[in-house]
């Protein structure tokens, strides 16, 4: 249990690679929550069980003890009789579900992804119809007050850039209109407003904030406009955050996998079992990514939700789901290892370990699936994406992975599951030198 808790904490700590200002609070909250649960499980729970004693079974379900051979044991035997076939079918199914994830595009949800009955969605649609889709996410050109000439040149250049619908002044009560007699040199150019600290202009793209062409326009303007002029705004900030999380995701995944491997090796005294556990967990998470991309990015269900996946979802989905999956992966493999140490019979150990843990894992997975699936009823698209992703990951992990892929893989590997390099040292006689 302690190692399972440590793995969950290490997984959550991977969010820190986003940067302390972005992931520090989430990692700290998650870590503290796991620590509190772990302490309660190691102290309060045993004390309560001692106090309650045998009364814990007072309301046990009738007929529970009559089940001599659980269904999970029989199922494990079916898989172990044809492990290659069962494993290949499970692997093909997981890879097929994960294929859409190769087209994953991160971005940010907006009012256009809300239900059509929502007032913010209707306002968004009216704004797009009247002024173009880019009006929902204008770009802001900003420059110091001393760079007025550069900003005027940038406005003219931006207006002539393909993909720009128009350039308009930024409206704000702090604007200072040019006074009579200021002269043409001091007056802001068309599409420019002056502020106390500098001057700004709004660039309206011809495409919406979630359109990939808008992101390309941002990069083009930043590359072509004069140096003092900055391209900002909520759309540009969302694109920057999406790129940042996409760049950091491989580092988060690598750090989490390495931490999990280092923690699992001393627990199971094996190099193969931790590697297998990591691979099967990645397959279930990949399947969840694929379903999320198909449903929300490709909109295969026709719900009007097509658009990029919110930038924070892939990283949060990975860290949460990897920690949860590894938690009951440790529970299952620990039981299998206990059975294996009795008589070194790998086939029997896998069947008995699965039989003794399947009921608990299935119950826990059912609870988590119901909780996560409830997020799918929310109006907020980002919460729906997160809920569907977690629900699919739990469902796939508790069925295809735990009931088919794990027993099939462990049957194929046999005693090689428990291979661990042994280090032997030869005792030296007095006066003998080490070679």
N, C-alpha and C positions, 0 to 999 in steps of 0.2 A: 504493500500500500504506500509506503514511504517513497519508493522509487517511482511509482505511478504518479504520485503528487509532484515529485521533482520534475518529471518529464512534462507534466502539464504546465508547471511554472516556467520551465526552460522554453517551452513552445511559445507561451505568451510573451516572454521576454524578447522574442524575436522581433516584436513590433518596435522595440527600441532602435532598430537599425533604420527606421524612418527618420530618426532624429528625436532627441529628448523633448523638443517643443511639440512634436506631432504625435509621438507614440508613448511618451513617458507616463502620462496620466492613465492611459488605458492599461499599459503593462503593470503599473503599480497597483491599480485597483484589482485587476485579475489575479495578480500574484498574492495580494493580501487575502482575497477571497478564498483561494485554494489553500493557503496556509491555515486559515481559520477552520476550514472544513477538515483538513488533515489533522489538526490538533484535537478537534472534537471527536474525530473517528478513533484516535489513538488513546484518548483519555475519558471523555464523557460517555461515549458509546459502550465501552467495556464495563464501566461502572454501572450504567443503567441495566445492562444485561445481567450482571450479577444480582442486582436488587430485584429485578423481575423474576429471574430464575426460570423454572419450567412453565410458569404462567404465560410465557411468550407464545406457547403453542395452544393456548386455550381456544382461540378462534381459528384454528387451522381448518383448511378446506377438507371436507369429507372425501375419503378415497384417495388422498394424496399418497399414502404409504403403499397403496395397492399396486402402483405402477412399478412393475419389476424391471422392464426394459424400456427406457424412455425413447421417444421417437427420434431424438437427436442421435442416439447411439446407432439405431438401425439405419438412419440416413447416412451417417459417417461410414458405415460398412458398405453401403451402396456406392458412395464416392470412391472409397479406397479400393473397390474391386476393379474399377476402370479409372484410375487417377489421371492418366494422360488425356483421355477423352473429356472427362469432367473439367479438368483444368483448362483445356484448350477452349471449350465452350464458354467458360466463365471469362477467360482472358479476351476472347473475341468480343463478347458482349460489353465488357468494360472499355475496350479500345474503341468500339463503335460509338458508345455513349460519349467518349472523351474527344472524338474527332472534331466536333464544332469548336472546341476550346482553342484549336490552332488559329482560329480567326478572331480571337478575343480582341476587342477594342475598348479601352477604358476612356471614360469621359465623366460627364456629370448630368444628372437628371434635372429637368426644369419643369415649369408649369405645363408644358406641352405633353408631358407623360402622365398627367393626372387624369382621372375619369372625366368624360365629356360633360358630366352633370356638375362638375365643380366650377365655382365662379371664377377661380384663378385660371382654370383651363379655358373657359369661354373668353375671358379677357385676353388671354394669350393669343387665341385664335383670331379674335377681332383685330388685335394689334398687327398680327402677321398679315391678315387680309388687307388692311388699310394701308400699311406702310412697308410691307415686305417682311420676310422671316428674320432678317438680320436685326430688326428693330428690338427684338427681345434680348439681344446680347451685343450691344454696341462695343466697339473698341475705343479706347481713350488714348489719344496722342498727347503726351505731356512733355513740357520742356521748361527750363528755367526762364525767368524774365529776361535774362541777358541773351537768350538764344531765340529771339523773336524772328529774326530773318530765317534761321534754320527751320523753325516750325512752319513759317509761311511756305517755304519750299517743300517741306514734308507734306503739307496739306495739298498742295498742287500735285505732288507726285502720287500721293495716296488716292486722290480723286481719279487719276488716270490709270491706276492699277487694276487689272482684271480681277473681278470678284468683289469690288467695292461698289455698293449701290449709290451712296452719297456721303458727303462730309457736311456735318451741321455743327453749329455752336453748342457747347455744353451749357445747359441752363442751370443757374444757381443764383441765389440772392446775393452772393458775394461778388458777382460780376461787376466790373467797372466799365461802363460804356465810355468810349472816347469822347472827350469834351471838344467843343468847338474851338478851333485854332490849334489843336494838338499837332496837326500836320499828318501827312500820309505816312511819314516814317515812323511816327509813334503809334498810330492807330493799328489795332489788330487786323489781320487779314480776314477775308471772308472765311467763315468756318472756324474762327479762333476766338476764344474768350480769355480775358486777362484776369488773373487772380493775384492775391497778395504775394504769393511765392513763385508764380510762374504763369504760364499760359497753357491752355488745353484745347483740344478739339475732339469731336466725336466722329468716328468712322463707322458707318453702317455697312456691314457685309451684305452681299446679295444672297447669302445662305444663312441658315439658322445656326444657333450656338452649338448644336450637337452634330452638325454636318462636318465630315472630315475635311471638306474644302475650306471651311472656316479656320480650322487649325493650320492648314497649309498657308492660308492668307496671313495669319499671324506671323508665321516663320518668315514669309517673304517680306512683309513690312519691316520686321526687325532686321532683316539682312540688308535691305535696300535703302531705308530712310537714313538721314544724317545722324551721326553719333549722338548729339545731345538729346535727340527726340526719343522718348521711350513709348513703347506700346503696352498699354495696361488695360484695366477693366476687369469685370467679373469673368467674362468669357476667356480672356487671356490668362487670368489667375487659375481658372479651372483647368485649362490646358497645361499650365505649368505644373500644377499639383498632380495631374494624371501622368505626366511624363516622369515626375519625381518618383511616384509610387511604382511605376513600371520599371524604372531603373533600379530601384532598391529591392523589388520583389525577388530576383534571383539570389541576392545576398541573404534576405530573410529565410528563404527556403533552404539555402545551403547551411546557414548557421543552425537552424532548427533540426535539420537532418543529422548534422554532425553531433549536436548535443544529445539527440535521442540515441544515436548509436553508442556514444561514449557511456551513457547511463545504462543502456540495456546490456552491454557486453558483460560487466561484472555480475549482473543479476542472473543471467542464464548461463554464464560460463560457456558462451558459444559466440562465434562470429557469423555463422550462417543464419541463425534464428533472428538476430536483430536486423540483418540485411533484408531478410524475407519480410519481416514485419513492416519495415519502412517502405519496401516496394509495393506491398499490397495496399497500404494506406494511401500511397500516392496514386494508385490506380482508382481507388474509390473517390478521392478528392478530384482527380481528373475527370471522372464521370460526372461529378456534380458540376464542375466548370462547364462541361460540354452541354449539359441540360440547361443551365442558366443562359449560356450564349444562344442556344437554339430557341428558347422560349422568349427571352427578353431582347436580344440583339437582332435575331432573324425573325422574331415574331411568328413562329410556326403555328401558334394557336390562333392567330388573327385577333389578338386582343388590343391592337393599336399601341403596343408598347415598344415598337422597334426603336433602337437607339443604343448608344454605347453603355457599357456596364459601369456603374459608379466606381470611381477610382479606388475608393477605400474598401470595396467589397472583396476583390480577389485576395488581398492580404489578410483581411479579417477572417474570411472564410477558411483560408488555409490554416492559420494559426489555431482557430477555435476547433475546426474539425480534426486536425492532426492530433491535437491534445486529447480530445474526447475519444477518438479512435484508438490511440495508443494506450489510453487508460484501460479499456476493457480488452485490448490486445495483450497487455501485460497480465491481466486477470486470467485470460484463456491460456496463454503460454505457460504461466506459472503452474497451473494445474496439470498441463500436459507434462511439464518437466518433472513434477512430483511423481506422476505415474510412471514416467520413463525410468526414474532412478530406482524403482522397485525391482524390476527384472530386466531392464535394458531392452524391452520390447516396444519398438517405436510404433508399430501398427496398433497395438492394444492401448498404448499411452494416448495416442491421438483420439481414438474412439472414446475412451473413458473420459479424457479431459474435456472433449466437446460435450459429451453427455452430461457431465456434472456442472458445466457452466452455461449451457445453452439457454436454460430457463431464465437465469438471471440476466444474461446479456440481451435476450429477446425482450424481457420486460423493460429493462432500462431503455433499449432502443425504441420500443413502442412509445414510452413516455416522451422521450426526446423528439421523436417524429411528430407526435401530436402537438407538442409545444411549438416546434419550428414551423410546422405546416400552418398553424394559426396565423403566422405573420403574412401568409399569402392572401389573407382577407383584408389587409390594410390598404388604404388608398395611396400611401406613399410608395413610389416605385422602388426606391432604394431598400426599404424594409421588406418589400415583397421579394426582391432579388435575393436578399440575404436569407430570408426564411425558406424560400424554395431551394436554394443551394444547400443549406444545412439539412433540410428534410430529405432531399435526394441522397446526400452523402451518407446520412444515417441509415436510410433504407437499403442502399446498395451495400454498405459496409456490413450490416447485420444479416443480409441474405446471401448475395452472390459471393462476397469475400469470405465471411466467417463460415458459411455452411458449405461452400463448394471449393473456392480457391485455396483456402488455408489447409483443409484436410488433404486435398489433392496434392498440393505442393509438398507437404510434409511426408506424405506417403511416397512420393517419387524420390525425395532426397533420402529417406530412410535414416540410418544412423549418422549420415553426414550432417543432419540438422544440428548435431551436438558437437561438431568438431571445434576444438579449441587448441591452439598451439601450446604444447607443453614445453617448459623450460627446465632443463636438467643441468645440474652442476656436479662436476666430478670432484670428489674430496681429494685434497692434496696431502701427500705424506710430508712429514717434517723435512725441511731442506729442499723440497721439490719446488721448482719455479713454474709459475703459470705460463702456458704457451698460448 
